[in-house]
Amino acid sequence: MSQAEQEDQREERSEQAEGGDSSGSGSSARGFAAMDNEKQRQIASKGGAAVSRNREYMAAIGKRGGERVSQNREHMAAIGKKGGERVSQNREHMASIGRKGGEAVSQDREHMSRIGRKGGES
């Protein structure tokens, strides 16, 4: 956290301490949860911006998370199955994939001749 951000936080804490509780509910309105939503967003965005500036650190966090999740084979299989089901519902996309595959295979004359010979044997 930069020195300017630390100074901002100190300033906010002192402003909150001076404000006290004006609601009369008996509980003290202090801290992050008592702030209005806009103020919370401003503070949270400063923290997010400060952390995300260190790209190597963020990459390391993502890598650790990916390694941890990818060790759970059942979870990864479920994710893959959901993705496959979703993609296969798009008939145009599947047709496009099939055409590309067919075009690539039909370019391989040796492969096509083997298929033809097997077909003739049946």
C-alpha positions in Angstrom: 0.0 0.0 0.0 1.4 3.4 -1.0 2.0 6.1 1.6 -0.7 8.3 0.0 -3.2 5.4 0.5 -2.2 4.9 4.1 -2.6 8.6 4.7 -6.1 8.5 3.2 -7.1 5.6 5.5 -5.8 7.5 8.6 -7.7 10.5 7.5 -10.9 8.5 7.1 -10.5 6.9 10.5 -10.1 10.2 12.2 -13.2 11.6 10.4 -15.2 8.6 11.5 -14.0 8.9 15.1 -15.1 12.5 15.3 -18.5 11.8 13.7 -19.7 9.4 16.5 -23.2 7.9 16.4 -26.0 10.3 15.5 -28.7 7.6 15.0 -29.5 7.2 18.7 -29.8 3.4 18.3 -27.3 2.7 21.0 -24.7 1.1 18.7 -21.8 3.0 17.4 -21.8 3.7 13.6 -18.1 3.2 12.9 -16.0 1.3 10.4 -16.3 0.2 6.9 -19.8 -1.3 7.2 -21.2 1.9 8.5 -20.0 4.0 5.5 -22.3 4.8 2.7 -22.0 2.6 -0.4 -20.1 5.1 -2.5 -17.4 5.6 0.1 -17.0 1.8 0.4 -16.6 1.5 -3.3 -13.9 4.2 -3.4 -11.9 2.6 -0.7 -12.3 -0.9 -2.2 -11.3 0.2 -5.6 -8.1 1.7 -4.2 -7.2 -1.6 -2.6 -8.0 -3.5 -5.8 -5.9 -1.1 -7.9 -3.0 -1.3 -5.5 -2.9 -5.1 -5.6 -3.5 -5.5 -9.3 -0.6 -3.3 -10.2 1.7 -6.2 -9.2 1.0 -8.4 -12.2 3.5 -11.1 -11.2 1.9 -11.5 -7.8 -1.6 -11.7 -9.4 -0.3 -14.3 -11.9 1.1 -16.4 -9.0 -2.2 -16.2 -7.2 -4.1 -17.4 -10.3 -1.7 -20.2 -10.9 -2.0 -21.5 -7.4 -5.7 -21.4 -7.6 -5.7 -23.2 -11.0 -3.4 -25.9 -9.7 -5.5 -26.4 -6.6 -8.7 -26.7 -8.6 -7.2 -28.8 -11.4 -6.2 -31.5 -8.9 -9.9 -32.3 -8.3 -10.5 -34.5 -11.4 -14.3 -34.9 -10.7 -14.8 -31.2 -10.5 -12.8 -30.6 -13.7 -14.7 -33.3 -15.5 -18.0 -31.7 -14.4 -16.9 -28.3 -15.7 -15.8 -29.9 -19.0 -19.1 -31.7 -19.4 -21.1 -28.6 -18.8 -19.0 -26.7 -21.4 -19.4 -29.5 -23.9 -23.1 -29.6 -23.4 -23.4 -25.8 -23.8 -21.3 -25.7 -27.0 -23.0 -28.7 -28.6 -26.4 -27.0 -28.3 -25.1 -24.4 -30.8 -25.8 -26.4 -34.1 -24.3 -23.7 -36.3 -21.0 -23.9 -34.3 -20.9 -27.7 -34.4 -21.6 -27.7 -38.2 -18.7 -25.3 -38.6 -16.4 -27.5 -36.6 -17.5 -30.5 -38.6 -16.9 -28.7 -42.0 -13.4 -27.7 -40.9 -12.5 -31.2 -39.7 -13.9 -32.7 -43.0 -11.9 -30.2 -45.1 -8.7 -30.9 -43.2 -9.2 -34.7 -43.4 -10.1 -34.7 -47.1 -6.8 -32.9 -47.8 -5.0 -36.0 -46.6 -5.2 -38.2 -49.7 -3.5 -41.2 -48.1 -6.0 -41.2 -45.2 -8.9 -40.9 -47.6 -7.7 -43.8 -49.7 -7.4 -46.0 -46.6 -11.0 -45.1 -45.7 -12.1 -45.9 -49.3 -10.4 -49.3 -49.2 -12.0 -50.2 -45.9 -15.4 -49.2 -47.2 -15.0 -51.4 -50.2 -14.1 -54.4 -48.1 -17.4 -54.3 -46.1 
